[in-house]
């Protein structure tokens, strides 16, 4: 019998890479911490790609509310921007990010950061699982047919 966990693990690793590639294409990588925090969780018949809670901001932006000045400082340094982290944090705290407000000229909301890689992964996963089941059934049938002596 085919181990579906291997297929799920392989496809989730590829999906993680594809999401990372999409983040790079969208210029949504600063320090790389977010992508490094994404991990795959695989059980016998279940696979998930999990990441930190703030990954949702890559899709829809961040609404008004308190933000970490330290996180903003790290982002500014990684992007090599000449900005005041306190001013950026205050602006986000009051209004949310440009993406959240629909004012980021690079994106329509929601972004394709996750949706495009997921839509590309589904047919691959379906085909791999279908082939595994077909191969397993063929093998099971072949071994269960009595042989003439």
Secondary structure, 3 states (H helix, E strand, C coil): CCCHHHHHHHHHHHHHHHHHHHHHHCCCCCCCHHHHHCEEEEECCEEEEECCHHHHHHHHCCCCCCCCHHHHHHHHHHHCCCCCHHHHHHHHHHHCCHHHHCCCCCCCCCCCCCHHHHHHHHHHHHHHHHHHHHHHHHHHHHHHCCCCC
